[in-house]
Amino acid sequence: MSKKIQQQLSELDFSKNEVKVYIALTQLGEASASIIAKKAGLPRTTVISILKKMDTQNYISIQNYHGKNIYWIESPNMIKKNLQYKLDIANELEEALSELYRAEADFPYAKVYDTKDSIKSFIEELIYKTKKCTIVYTIDNPKSGNYKKILSEDFYYNMIEMKNKNKIFTKTLVPYDTKKTIDPQKIIDRNIELRELPPTVDFKSSLWIIDDTLVLFSGKYPFIVAVNHKIITLSIKSFFDYFWEIAK
């Protein structure tokens, strides 16, 4: 029996006896438990127990002939199929558990979205989950056109409609001397109170503060970084409040 094969099966969580049984039946192709036990050098009862387990894993199949069980080895690619199935489950779990990861601990949770579809999905879900009458705090630069580079007009207006429907109010800071570039009617329609930052503050990306979530958004190289952490969000909010008070 190849030591390399034994080692590789062991690394795939086959026990020592399982390796012996699997290799024996692979060589035999099909056989009774007694013949497999003799070739593997193990007690028949131990072999039967292992064969039953391998049957549930689809590594082998069991056929009954005249009241006697005959064990058939399945193709070796079943090992890869089983691992692929587990990998698929692990990928699903990764996504599902990411929302629970340290959810009740005081650790920041951050995620990056860097495709148009993922950015749109994130924004849509964020607005949908935001509670009614929430105040959203943003810093935006109308000259950068971050939203236009990512969002279609239909999507953008649907987002505004959803926001207004939920009575979400926005306080927005924009760079100095840019307010005049914004249609006043749009500010009213989008339920926004807008002020200008001091002349010395330059801000090219977009920043949102929504409850305990801090979002950094850029359209030049499309990405969103969303950080969920109460202390971090409150800390950035304190800077926002300061600029809001000194803004005009």
Residue frames as qw, qx, qy, qz and C-alpha x, y, z in Angstrom:
[[0.000, 0.888, 0.460, 0.000, 0.00, 0.00, 0.00],
 [0.399, 0.552, -0.033, 0.731, 1.44, 3.37, -1.00],
 [0.391, -0.414, -0.465, 0.678, 2.51, 5.37, 2.06],
 [0.011, -0.001, 0.138, 0.990, 1.74, 8.56, 0.17],
 [0.418, -0.382, -0.586, -0.580, -1.87, 7.47, -0.41],
 [0.537, -0.479, -0.642, 0.263, -2.21, 6.51, 3.25],
 [0.299, -0.264, -0.236, 0.886, -0.87, 9.90, 4.30],
 [0.142, -0.133, -0.319, -0.928, -3.15, 11.79, 1.92],
 [0.501, -0.467, -0.650, -0.330, -6.24, 9.91, 3.11],
 [0.496, -0.432, -0.537, 0.529, -5.22, 10.59, 6.71],
 [0.138, -0.121, -0.034, 0.982, -4.99, 14.30, 5.90],
 [0.374, -0.247, -0.435, -0.781, -8.58, 14.07, 4.63],
 [0.502, -0.304, 0.443, -0.678, -9.65, 12.86, 8.10],
 [0.875, 0.000, -0.446, -0.190, -9.73, 9.13, 7.34],
 [0.646, -0.620, 0.420, -0.146, -8.81, 7.21, 10.48],
 [0.107, -0.504, 0.839, 0.172, -6.04, 4.61, 10.34],
 [0.449, 0.147, 0.877, -0.080, -8.54, 1.75, 10.09],
 [0.536, 0.708, 0.278, -0.368, -10.68, 3.63, 7.58],
 [0.207, 0.721, -0.548, -0.370, -7.63, 4.02, 5.36],
 [0.232, -0.225, 0.942, 0.091, -7.03, 0.25, 5.50],
 [0.497, 0.422, 0.725, -0.220, -10.64, -0.57, 4.66],
 [0.439, 0.792, 0.024, -0.423, -10.92, 2.00, 1.88],
 [0.112, 0.626, -0.699, -0.326, -7.67, 0.90, 0.23],
 [0.349, -0.049, 0.936, -0.008, -8.62, -2.80, 0.56],
 [0.524, 0.564, 0.594, -0.235, -12.01, -2.33, -1.11],
 [0.313, 0.801, -0.241, -0.449, -10.52, -0.02, -3.76],
 [0.018, -0.454, 0.851, 0.265, -8.18, -2.83, -4.74],
 [0.334, 0.159, 0.925, -0.085, -10.89, -5.51, -4.57],
 [0.201, -0.123, -0.511, -0.827, -13.58, -3.50, -6.34],
 [0.719, -0.316, -0.090, -0.612, -16.35, -5.53, -4.67],
 [0.419, 0.138, -0.861, 0.255, -16.27, -8.05, -1.88],
 [0.631, -0.609, -0.462, -0.135, -17.95, -9.36, 1.24],
 [0.348, -0.870, 0.227, -0.265, -17.09, -7.98, 4.67],
 [0.889, -0.350, 0.255, 0.148, -15.10, -11.10, 5.51],
 [0.775, 0.359, 0.145, 0.499, -12.85, -10.79, 2.45],
 [0.126, 0.859, -0.067, 0.491, -12.36, -7.06, 3.04],
 [0.615, -0.746, 0.210, -0.142, -11.52, -7.72, 6.70],
 [0.918, -0.113, 0.212, 0.315, -8.95, -10.34, 5.75],
 [0.599, 0.549, 0.089, 0.576, -7.27, -8.03, 3.23],
 [0.083, -0.854, 0.093, -0.505, -7.33, -5.06, 5.60],
 [0.505, 0.116, -0.691, 0.503, -6.09, -7.13, 8.53],
 [0.270, -0.238, 0.346, -0.866, -8.92, -6.01, 10.78],
 [0.249, 0.210, 0.884, -0.334, -11.75, -7.72, 12.73],
 [0.042, 0.418, 0.757, 0.502, -14.90, -8.26, 10.66],
 [0.164, -0.791, -0.560, 0.182, -17.09, -6.31, 13.11],
 [0.251, -0.615, 0.062, 0.745, -14.76, -3.29, 12.89],
 [0.164, -0.026, 0.631, 0.758, -14.81, -3.46, 9.12],
 [0.019, -0.603, -0.761, -0.238, -18.62, -3.66, 8.94],
 [0.194, -0.802, -0.342, 0.450, -18.92, -0.57, 11.18],
 [0.208, -0.469, 0.316, 0.798, -16.50, 1.36, 8.94],
 [0.126, 0.198, 0.769, 0.595, -18.28, 0.18, 5.76],
 [0.038, -0.748, -0.661, 0.048, -21.63, 1.42, 7.09],
 [0.178, -0.762, -0.062, 0.619, -20.09, 4.83, 7.72],
 [0.196, -0.275, 0.563, 0.754, -18.54, 4.93, 4.25],
 [0.134, 0.483, 0.808, 0.311, -21.89, 4.04, 2.74],
 [0.048, -0.865, -0.422, 0.269, -23.43, 7.19, 4.29],
 [0.185, -0.703, 0.245, 0.641, -20.53, 9.19, 2.82],
 [0.736, 0.632, 0.046, -0.239, -21.17, 7.71, -0.64],
 [0.048, -0.663, 0.718, 0.205, -17.65, 6.27, -0.82],
 [0.035, -0.060, 0.987, 0.146, -19.12, 2.79, -1.24],
 [0.671, -0.073, -0.135, -0.725, -22.47, 1.15, -1.95],
 [0.350, -0.145, 0.887, -0.263, -24.01, -1.96, -0.49],
 [0.636, 0.111, -0.487, -0.588, -25.77, -4.63, -2.58],
 [0.600, -0.200, 0.679, -0.373, -27.62, -7.57, -1.10],
 [0.577, 0.273, -0.666, -0.387, -27.35, -10.88, -2.93],
 [0.746, -0.171, -0.637, -0.092, -29.27, -13.85, -1.54],
 [0.661, -0.723, -0.194, -0.045, -29.26, -12.37, 1.94],
 [0.740, -0.291, 0.017, 0.606, -25.55, -11.51, 1.89],
 [0.069, 0.964, -0.001, -0.256, -24.16, -7.98, 1.72],
 [0.743, 0.201, 0.208, 0.604, -21.62, -7.25, -0.98],
 [0.177, -0.845, -0.047, 0.503, -19.72, -3.96, -0.77],
 [0.635, 0.576, 0.264, 0.443, -18.86, -2.01, -3.93],
 [0.385, -0.427, -0.004, 0.819, -16.30, 0.76, -4.13],
 [0.354, 0.884, 0.284, -0.108, -17.47, 3.98, -5.76],
 [0.607, 0.617, -0.024, 0.501, -15.30, 6.06, -8.07],
 [0.562, -0.244, -0.279, 0.739, -12.42, 7.84, -6.27],
 [0.072, 0.383, 0.153, 0.908, -13.83, 11.17, -7.51],
 [0.493, -0.692, -0.492, -0.192, -16.44, 10.82, -4.73],
 [0.575, -0.401, -0.281, 0.656, -13.75, 12.04, -2.35],
 [0.192, 0.048, 0.148, 0.969, -13.47, 15.28, -4.30],
 [0.289, -0.521, -0.526, -0.607, -17.25, 15.56, -4.64],
 [0.570, -0.625, -0.505, 0.174, -17.70, 15.18, -0.89],
 [0.457, -0.322, -0.128, 0.819, -15.07, 17.83, -0.22],
 [0.036, 0.249, 0.348, 0.903, -16.61, 20.17, -2.80],
 [0.418, -0.631, -0.574, -0.312, -20.00, 19.72, -1.11],
 [0.564, -0.585, -0.358, 0.460, -18.45, 20.61, 2.24],
 [0.337, -0.078, 0.103, 0.933, -16.70, 23.60, 0.66],
 [0.144, -0.484, -0.485, -0.714, -20.03, 24.83, -0.75],
 [0.529, -0.695, -0.487, 0.001, -21.57, 24.56, 2.71],
 [0.554, -0.387, -0.169, 0.718, -18.57, 26.36, 4.22],
 [0.171, 0.192, 0.263, 0.930, -18.98, 29.21, 1.72],
 [0.350, -0.628, -0.492, -0.491, -22.67, 29.56, 2.60],
 [0.629, -0.604, -0.395, 0.286, -21.82, 29.46, 6.30],
 [0.465, -0.077, -0.041, 0.881, -19.16, 32.12, 5.88],
 [0.077, -0.394, -0.294, -0.867, -21.73, 34.54, 4.50],
 [0.554, -0.617, -0.472, -0.301, -24.40, 33.60, 7.05],
 [0.698, -0.486, -0.335, 0.404, -22.09, 33.67, 10.05],
 [0.398, 0.259, -0.032, 0.879, -20.41, 36.93, 9.06],
 [0.287, -0.630, -0.176, -0.699, -23.45, 38.82, 10.37],
 [0.780, -0.583, -0.210, -0.092, -23.25, 36.94, 13.67],
 [0.738, 0.150, -0.310, 0.580, -19.48, 37.17, 14.02],
 [0.344, -0.135, -0.398, 0.840, -18.80, 38.97, 17.29],
 [0.133, -0.619, -0.459, -0.623, -22.24, 40.57, 16.94],
 [0.547, -0.786, -0.255, -0.134, -22.59, 40.94, 20.70],
 [0.706, -0.345, -0.057, 0.616, -18.96, 41.78, 21.33],
 [0.021, 0.939, 0.007, -0.343, -17.34, 45.18, 21.13],
 [0.518, -0.201, 0.563, 0.612, -15.38, 44.47, 17.96],
 [0.353, 0.561, -0.170, -0.729, -15.65, 46.38, 14.68],
 [0.669, 0.273, 0.675, 0.146, -17.07, 44.61, 11.68],
 [0.159, 0.660, -0.278, -0.679, -15.98, 45.88, 8.27],
 [0.689, 0.301, 0.635, 0.178, -16.78, 44.81, 4.73],
 [0.024, -0.469, 0.386, 0.794, -15.67, 46.05, 1.33],
 [0.637, 0.558, 0.526, -0.071, -17.87, 46.18, -1.78],
 [0.181, -0.559, 0.412, 0.697, -15.98, 46.89, -5.00],
 [0.162, 0.217, 0.780, 0.564, -18.31, 46.01, -7.87],
 [0.288, -0.155, -0.161, -0.931, -21.28, 48.01, -9.14],
 [0.637, -0.318, -0.600, -0.364, -23.74, 45.22, -8.38],
 [0.575, -0.300, -0.628, 0.430, -22.46, 44.66, -4.85],
 [0.107, -0.029, -0.216, 0.970, -22.48, 48.42, -4.16],
 [0.438, -0.237, -0.331, -0.802, -26.07, 48.75, -5.40],
 [0.673, -0.330, -0.656, -0.089, -27.17, 45.76, -3.33],
 [0.436, -0.191, -0.536, 0.698, -25.50, 47.14, -0.22],
 [0.093, -0.059, 0.058, -0.992, -27.08, 50.61, -0.60],
 [0.555, -0.273, -0.484, -0.619, -30.51, 49.13, -1.27],
 [0.664, -0.323, -0.658, 0.147, -30.31, 46.84, 1.77],
 [0.318, -0.088, -0.416, 0.848, -28.95, 49.62, 3.99],
 [0.273, -0.141, -0.076, -0.948, -31.79, 51.99, 3.13],
 [0.645, -0.281, -0.585, -0.404, -34.34, 49.20, 3.48],
 [0.641, -0.288, -0.629, 0.333, -33.09, 48.27, 6.97],
 [0.153, 0.148, -0.285, 0.935, -32.84, 51.84, 8.23],
 [0.054, -0.540, -0.764, 0.349, -35.59, 52.61, 10.72],
 [0.079, 0.797, 0.439, 0.408, -38.25, 55.19, 9.98],
 [0.203, -0.965, -0.062, -0.152, -37.50, 58.79, 10.95],
 [0.788, -0.298, 0.063, 0.535, -33.78, 58.09, 11.23],
 [0.124, 0.956, -0.176, -0.199, -31.39, 61.01, 10.71],
 [0.881, 0.168, 0.136, 0.420, -28.56, 60.18, 8.32],
 [0.190, -0.886, 0.202, 0.371, -25.40, 62.27, 8.47],
 [0.827, 0.343, 0.264, 0.359, -23.36, 62.59, 5.29],
 [0.141, -0.725, 0.298, 0.605, -20.41, 64.44, 3.84],
 [0.714, 0.456, 0.491, 0.205, -20.64, 64.62, 0.05],
 [0.172, -0.484, 0.323, 0.795, -18.91, 66.39, -2.79],
 [0.635, 0.616, 0.348, -0.311, -21.31, 67.24, -5.64],
 [0.307, 0.778, -0.439, -0.328, -18.36, 67.94, -7.96],
 [0.258, -0.370, 0.888, 0.093, -17.02, 64.40, -7.61],
 [0.706, 0.189, -0.321, -0.602, -20.17, 62.82, -9.02],
 [0.159, -0.279, 0.934, -0.159, -19.61, 59.65, -7.01],
 [0.591, 0.252, 0.642, -0.418, -23.22, 58.50, -7.25],
 [0.636, 0.625, -0.094, -0.442, -23.56, 59.12, -11.00],
 [0.234, 0.560, -0.779, -0.157, -20.52, 56.94, -11.69],
 [0.094, -0.084, 0.975, -0.184, -22.13, 53.95, -9.98],
 [0.308, 0.417, 0.757, -0.397, -25.90, 54.35, -9.84],
 [0.108, 0.403, 0.642, 0.643, -28.31, 54.67, -12.72],
 [0.222, -0.226, 0.047, -0.947, -30.84, 57.49, -12.51],
 [0.703, -0.316, -0.451, -0.451, -33.69, 55.02, -12.00],
 [0.701, -0.213, -0.587, 0.345, -31.87, 53.31, -9.12],
 [0.237, 0.083, -0.329, 0.910, -30.92, 56.63, -7.56],
 [0.390, -0.260, -0.076, -0.880, -34.48, 57.97, -7.66],
 [0.761, -0.299, -0.539, -0.203, -35.88, 54.69, -6.33],
 [0.557, -0.107, -0.548, 0.614, -33.45, 55.01, -3.43],
 [0.046, -0.145, 0.168, -0.974, -34.63, 58.59, -2.80],
 [0.602, -0.300, -0.347, -0.654, -38.25, 57.45, -2.95],
 [0.745, -0.259, -0.601, 0.128, -37.61, 54.66, -0.45],
 [0.371, -0.006, -0.427, 0.825, -35.76, 57.09, 1.82],
 [0.250, -0.201, 0.007, -0.947, -38.62, 59.62, 1.71],
 [0.685, -0.300, -0.528, -0.403, -41.22, 56.92, 2.22],
 [0.713, -0.306, -0.540, 0.327, -39.51, 55.93, 5.47],
 [0.213, -0.958, -0.074, -0.179, -39.21, 59.61, 6.48],
 [0.786, -0.224, -0.010, 0.576, -35.42, 59.37, 6.63],
 [0.058, 0.998, 0.002, -0.027, -33.99, 62.86, 7.07],
 [0.815, 0.157, -0.023, 0.557, -30.45, 63.76, 5.96],
 [0.195, -0.941, 0.117, 0.249, -28.00, 66.31, 7.28],
 [0.836, 0.335, 0.146, 0.410, -25.32, 66.87, 4.66],
 [0.273, -0.794, 0.222, 0.495, -22.05, 68.74, 4.66],
 [0.756, 0.562, 0.187, 0.278, -20.54, 69.74, 1.30],
 [0.602, -0.061, 0.023, 0.796, -17.24, 71.44, 0.44],
 [0.062, -0.635, -0.154, 0.754, -17.03, 75.20, 0.59],
 [0.245, 0.522, -0.255, -0.776, -18.66, 77.11, -2.24],
 [0.038, 0.003, -0.917, -0.397, -20.37, 74.06, -3.80],
 [0.255, 0.445, 0.732, -0.449, -23.90, 74.54, -2.49],
 [0.338, 0.586, -0.063, -0.734, -24.61, 76.93, -5.34],
 [0.209, 0.282, -0.805, -0.478, -24.07, 74.07, -7.81],
 [0.030, 0.233, 0.965, -0.116, -26.98, 72.11, -6.36],
 [0.282, -0.427, -0.489, -0.706, -30.57, 72.67, -7.46],
 [0.239, -0.206, 0.528, -0.788, -32.43, 73.96, -4.34],
 [0.786, -0.042, -0.102, -0.608, -35.52, 71.99, -5.33],
 [0.748, 0.150, -0.645, 0.050, -33.53, 68.75, -5.20],
 [0.141, 0.223, -0.695, 0.669, -32.50, 69.54, -1.64],
 [0.543, -0.082, 0.280, -0.787, -36.17, 69.95, -0.69],
 [0.834, 0.114, -0.344, -0.416, -37.33, 66.87, -2.61],
 [0.704, 0.173, -0.658, 0.204, -34.69, 64.68, -0.97],
 [0.665, -0.713, -0.188, -0.119, -35.47, 65.86, 2.55],
 [0.738, 0.062, -0.208, 0.639, -31.96, 67.26, 3.12],
 [0.216, -0.970, 0.006, 0.108, -30.61, 70.03, 5.31],
 [0.803, 0.332, 0.001, 0.495, -27.36, 71.17, 3.77],
 [0.260, -0.938, 0.127, 0.193, -24.42, 73.21, 5.04],
 [0.658, 0.658, -0.283, 0.234, -20.99, 74.04, 3.65],
 [0.827, -0.308, -0.140, 0.449, -17.70, 72.96, 5.23],
 [0.224, -0.862, 0.151, 0.430, -15.05, 75.56, 6.06],
 [0.540, 0.781, -0.265, -0.165, -12.83, 76.59, 3.09],
 [0.034, -0.649, 0.759, -0.030, -9.82, 74.67, 4.43],
 [0.612, -0.064, 0.767, -0.184, -11.62, 71.29, 4.47],
 [0.464, 0.373, -0.576, -0.560, -11.45, 69.32, 1.23],
 [0.580, -0.018, 0.771, -0.261, -13.50, 66.14, 0.92],
 [0.324, 0.338, -0.619, -0.630, -13.64, 64.16, -2.32],
 [0.232, -0.140, -0.957, -0.104, -15.26, 60.87, -1.28],
 [0.543, -0.473, -0.207, -0.663, -18.63, 60.41, 0.41],
 [0.155, 0.080, -0.848, 0.501, -19.16, 59.53, 4.05],
 [0.580, -0.444, -0.360, -0.580, -22.39, 58.34, 5.65],
 [0.017, -0.131, 0.811, -0.569, -23.24, 57.81, 9.29],
 [0.658, -0.242, -0.378, -0.605, -26.33, 55.68, 9.75],
 [0.853, -0.489, -0.056, -0.171, -26.99, 54.43, 13.29],
 [0.660, -0.595, 0.413, 0.199, -23.91, 52.35, 14.21],
 [0.797, 0.277, 0.380, 0.379, -22.67, 52.05, 10.62],
 [0.067, -0.777, 0.258, 0.570, -19.99, 54.21, 9.06],
 [0.772, 0.438, 0.417, 0.194, -19.79, 54.11, 5.26],
 [0.135, -0.633, 0.375, 0.664, -17.02, 55.43, 3.02],
 [0.694, 0.526, 0.492, 0.018, -18.00, 55.59, -0.63],
 [0.104, -0.575, 0.422, 0.693, -16.02, 56.45, -3.75],
 [0.757, 0.552, 0.284, -0.206, -17.06, 56.43, -7.38],
 [0.242, 0.799, -0.496, -0.240, -13.68, 57.18, -8.95],
 [0.297, 0.222, -0.929, -0.006, -12.39, 53.73, -8.09],
 [0.659, -0.373, -0.251, -0.603, -15.73, 52.18, -7.19],
 [0.471, -0.058, -0.814, 0.334, -15.82, 50.88, -3.64],
 [0.525, -0.675, -0.028, -0.517, -17.71, 51.04, -0.39],
 [0.387, 0.115, -0.779, 0.479, -16.16, 50.34, 2.99],
 [0.579, -0.590, -0.214, -0.521, -18.81, 49.74, 5.64],
 [0.293, 0.193, -0.746, 0.566, -17.71, 49.68, 9.28],
 [0.605, -0.580, -0.375, -0.396, -20.12, 48.61, 11.97],
 [0.570, -0.156, -0.546, 0.594, -18.96, 49.72, 15.41],
 [0.227, -0.883, -0.410, -0.029, -20.68, 52.02, 17.85],
 [0.475, -0.696, 0.027, 0.538, -17.57, 53.72, 19.28],
 [0.420, -0.020, 0.464, 0.780, -15.96, 54.30, 15.88],
 [0.077, 0.640, 0.589, 0.487, -19.21, 55.69, 14.48],
 [0.316, -0.888, -0.310, 0.128, -19.78, 57.97, 17.46],
 [0.518, -0.477, 0.165, 0.691, -16.20, 59.22, 17.21],
 [0.275, 0.203, 0.520, 0.783, -16.62, 60.20, 13.55],
 [0.115, -0.776, -0.571, -0.243, -20.05, 61.64, 14.38],
 [0.401, -0.757, -0.186, 0.481, -18.41, 63.99, 16.90],
 [0.337, -0.197, 0.367, 0.845, -16.25, 65.42, 14.08],
 [0.051, 0.508, 0.660, 0.551, -19.37, 65.79, 11.96],
 [0.271, -0.826, -0.483, 0.106, -21.17, 67.63, 14.76],
 [0.401, -0.565, 0.039, 0.720, -18.24, 70.01, 15.17],
 [0.205, 0.013, 0.515, 0.832, -18.13, 70.86, 11.46],
 [0.062, -0.644, -0.702, -0.299, -21.91, 71.14, 11.39],
 [0.293, -0.810, -0.352, 0.365, -21.82, 73.80, 14.07],
 [0.265, -0.585, 0.204, 0.739, -19.16, 75.90, 12.37],
 [0.303, 0.244, 0.696, 0.604, -20.51, 75.35, 8.84],
 [0.236, 0.292, 0.078, -0.924, -22.69, 77.92, 7.14]]
